[in-house]
């Protein structure tokens, strides 16, 4: 555990409090992206800020039962297998099925979810978990332009 303290001290000595500002900024972007994603799925956006409700709504997007939320708490399985698996299922619920989409959701999670939430072309296709075949993407109808 001392290595973790040493790592913090070395980073803090080089960056100062800018490290915490950067982490806070990334956290705010991720929360706002998740809020917009929930609203795009016609679920309550305020759930992004409430810890347990957040997990329940997150699992509801892919169609998993709320009892699967306990799997996130299993030390290695939850963070290294189950969470990435559910993120891939969320991306698939929006019709994104390429390897690039899967890699981007891992590397740039909050920014990719913000892109997914703000993209007019990405439409929520419904829950994916438990279906025999993936949902087919539908063509979006263009919105009327205001002059």
N, C-alpha and C positions, 0 to 999 in steps of 0.2 A: 504494500500500500504506500510505502514511502516513495516509490517511483512515480506514483500519481501526484503526490505533493511536489516532488521535484519538477515534474513536467509543468504543473501549474505555475510554480515559481519562475521557471525559465521563460515560459510564455508571457507571464505577467511582467517580468523584468524587461522583456523586449518590446511588448506592445502596450503595456500599461492598461488603463481602463478601456481602451479602444476595442479590446477583445470582447468585453462584455457588451459594449454598444453594438458590435457586429452581430453577436449572438442574439441580442434582443431584437434587432432589426429583422434578422432572418426569421425569428419566432413570430413576429407580428405579420410578416408577409405570409408565412405558412398558415397562420390562423385565419387571416382574411381570405386566403385562397380556399381553405376548407369551408369556410362560411358560404362563399359563393358557390362552391361545388354542391353543398347540401341544398341550397336554394334552387339550383339548376335541376336537382333530382326531386324537387317539390317536397322537400323535408325542411324542418325548422332550422334556419341558419344559426340561431343562437346556441344550438347544441355544440357548435365548435368550441365554445368557451367553457362548457361544463364537463368536467373530466369523465365521469361514468356514462353520462348521456351521450357524449361524443363517441364513445366506442360502440354503443348500441346503435346509433344512427349510422355510423360508419359501416357496421355489419349489415344493417338493413339495406344499404345501397346494393350490396352484392347478393342479398337474399339469404344470408346466413342467420341462424338463430342467435338471439342475444346471449345464450349460454356459451357460445364460442368465445366470448370476450375473456373468459378465464384462461384461455390458451395463450393469450398475450403475456401472462404473468409467469409462464414456465420459463426458467432462465435461458437456456440455449434455444430450445425449440421455438419459443414465442418470438424472439427478436430476430433470429437468423433464418427461420423457415416460414413460420406462420404469417408474420407481418408482411414480408415481401410477397408471399403468395396472395394475400388479400389485396395488396396494392395492385398486383397484376390483374386480379379479378375486377377491381374497380376500373382499371384502364380498359379491360375487355368489355365492360358494361357500356362503354362509350364508343365501341366499335374499333378501338385501336388494337391491332393484333400483330404488329411488326416487332421484330427484335429490337429495333431502335427505340420504340416506345417503352419496352420493358427495361432497357438499360437506362433510359432517361428518367424513368420514374424512380429508379434506385439512386442514381447519382444526383439528380436535381429535384428531389421530391417536392418540396414546397413550390418551387418555380414551375415545375411541370404540371402540378395540380392547378396552379394559377392559370397557366396556359390552357389547360383542359377546361377549366371553369369559365374562362372568358371567351373561348373560341365558339363562334356561332355555328361552325360546321360540325362540331362534336355534339351529338345529341345523346341524351341518356336513353338507352334502349331497354332498360328494365333489369331486374335481378338476374344474375347469371348462375348462381350456385344451385345445383340440383337439377338443372335442365339437361336434357339429352343432347341437344344440339345448340350451338351458340345462336343468339338472336341475330337476325339479318339487319344490316344498317338500312335506314330509310332515307330517302332524298328529302332534304329540307326545302320548304317553300320559302321563296324570298319574301322578306318583309317590304312593305311599301315604303318608298323613300319620301321624306318630307322635303318640300322645296323651301 
